[in-house]
C-alpha cells in the first residue's frame, strides 16, 4: 500500500479529471465510490486497476475491503482532504476504485433494449438497473444518450453496468444490424398499441428521450409502435418509470 499525501499527486489529478467525460473517453477508465458496487463488480469478474482509500476504511476490518486489498495490486492510502478533492459525494465514502471500460458485443440471438437519447444520467442508470432486474441483459445505447460512466448514472444503476452486455451505437449502424435479425418495437405516444402485442421470442424494444420520445429516424426503422394506456389526466410518464412498467408487463 502506497501513501499519497498531496492533492497535486499525478494519480489524484487523473482521478479528479475522470469526472469529465473527455478524460474517461481518452483514458478508457472511470471510477466508482460505492463499496458495495465495487465489491459486486469484483465478484462479477471486474478487477479494479487501482483503489484509493482512507485510513478508517482500510482499518475497518470489512471483509469486502480485505478482499479488495488481496486482489488489487495498486492500492493507495489517502486522507480525507484528498478524498474530498475528487469525490462526487456530499459526504465522501472513503474509497474509490478505478476500472477499465468494457465494451460489449451485439447479441442478435436474444432481445435487445435500445435506448435513444436518454440524456438524464439518473434515468439512464435506473433503466439499466431495471432491465437487469427483469432479465434483459442486452442493451444498446446511442450517441445521444448520457454517458453510462457518469457518476449519476453509476449511482443509479448500482452494479448493473458490470452485469449487462452494453453496446454503443452511432448513426443507427447497430440498430440496422438488429433489424435484420428481429422486429423493432418503438415506444410512441401517438400511434402505439398495447405492449402485449409483442409475442416474438426475441425483439428490439426502443425507448426514446425524456423530452421528445423516439427520434423520427428510428421510428422510420420500427416495425410497430407500442405505448402504455394511461389516464387522461396525464400526458406522459417519466421514461424510466415507463420502461419499468413495460418491461414488467412483457415478462408476465
Buried (B, 14 or more C-beta within 10 A) or exposed (E): EEEBEEBEBEBBBBBBBBBEEEBBEEBEBBBBBBBEBBBBBBEEEBEBBBBBBBEEBBEBEBEBBEBBEEEBEEBBBBBEEBBBBBBBBEEBBBBBBBBEBEEBEBBBEEBBBBBBBBEBBBBBBBBBBBBBEBEBBBBBBBEBBBBBBBBBBBBBBBBBBBBBBBBBBEEBEBBEBBBEBBBBBBBBBEEBBEBEEBEEEBBBBBBBBBEEBBBEEBBEBBEBBBBBEEEEEEEEBEBBBBBBBBBEBBEE
